[in-house]
Amino acid sequence: MKLLNEILGTKYPIIQGGMANIATGEFAAACSNAGALGLIGAGGMRDADTLRENIRRCKALTDQPFGVNIMLMHPLADEFAKIVVEEGVQVVTTGAGNPGKYIQMWKEAGIKVIPVVAAAVLAKHLEPLGVDAIIAEGTESGGHVGEMTTMALVPQVVDAVNVPVIAAGGIADGRQLAAAFALGACGAQVGTCLLVSEECPIHENYKAALLRAKDSDTIVTGRIGGTPVRVLKNRMSREYVRQEKAGADKMELEKYTLGSLRRAVFEGDTATGSLMAGQVAGMLHEVRPVAAILEELWESGRQRMAALSELC
Ligand SMILES: Cc1cc2nc3c(=O)[nH]c(=O)nc-3n(C[C@H](O)[C@H](O)[C@H](O)COP(=O)(O)O)c2cc1C
């Protein structure tokens, strides 16, 4: 099995997950310079030029491979899809849907296409379209989530397709990274553990909330309404879920989430902001440079794999 770093040309077999409103060109470049594949998150961008500028800034700051994450339900997805071609981006990951209609254009431009899936059935559907790899993302992860856990999902995606599979969701230390390889993945995508990096541009209140979080401090809003998102528990998310269970309609619930990610990221509003985070938030204890987080993740993963092989 080829490791992800051999496929992507990175130092580590690790992808920094695209994070809407957070993963700027600067942040992606920092992650690429530190040995992962940095991804610019196009998800929260309000216009196409913003993506173009972020790509150009990233290019100016790193000579390492980087990519762009496109959320397919974004109204500008068609434009974003063209910009990555025009700007010579090397890797595209996609979230929330089926990128089928863009794949031919991206492959002709030599772009590596790596969709995120939350169930094996979508992976099976995408493989014949020519994707280069699949990210299997479990419900432990921060942000938009599916139902299946990483532990159950990854081996079933590995069995369903012949392309390399990358595990995402619930990976923040070497034990979990080793587990990802044990499940058949060729590497990992992480998001939550990088939120508490020095380079991550979220408000310091958001970072402080992550450092305070315990293992059970996340909650999924929108499980009933159809757009499940994992966030830290706070006044907004608790109230959202309470109203949701009480049968509130979608429009009624939207008033809680409208602008809430920006409130968390830029204003540090920890009471009514949407503090997207995965279940590993309880494992974060300090703010460190991205390079230190990634090096420890990889080195402790290697040590764990070596220790496990001695058991046999
Ligand atoms: C704050 C936050 C925002 C995210 N936004 C996106 C996004 O815009 N697009 C996407 O494909 N995934 C998004 N994700 C998921 C990550 O790319 C990654 O798959 C996930 O964080 C991995 O699980 P972990 O949080 O347990 O590390 C987001 C995750 C977080 C924590």
The ligand as a Gaussian input file, in Angstrom:
#p B3LYP/6-31G(d) Opt

LIG

0 1
 C      -14.051000      24.147000      12.249000
 C      -14.204000      23.114000      11.177000
 C      -14.658000      23.489000       9.912000
 C      -14.747000      22.542000       8.886000
 N      -15.146000      22.944000       7.637000
 C      -15.098000      22.047000       6.600000
 C      -15.329000      22.480000       5.262000
 O      -15.580000      23.649000       4.991000
 N      -15.249000      21.542000       4.285000
 C      -14.976000      20.212000       4.538000
 O      -14.929000      19.386000       3.609000
 N      -14.727000      19.788000       5.813000
 C      -14.767000      20.676000       6.836000
 N      -14.451000      20.261000       8.109000
 C      -14.005000      18.862000       8.318000
 C      -12.476000      18.769000       8.213000
 O      -12.043000      19.043000       6.907000
 C      -11.940000      17.378000       8.640000
 O      -12.408000      16.364000       7.783000
 C      -12.344000      17.039000      10.065000
 O      -12.086000      18.133000      10.906000
 C      -11.583000      15.813000      10.555000
 O      -12.027000      15.391000      11.819000
 P      -11.500000      16.013000      13.221000
 O      -12.254000      17.288000      13.384000
 O      -11.888000      14.988000      14.224000
 O      -10.015000      16.208000      13.103000
 C      -14.392000      21.190000       9.155000
 C      -13.946000      20.830000      10.429000
 C      -13.838000      21.766000      11.432000
 C      -13.321000      21.338000      12.779000

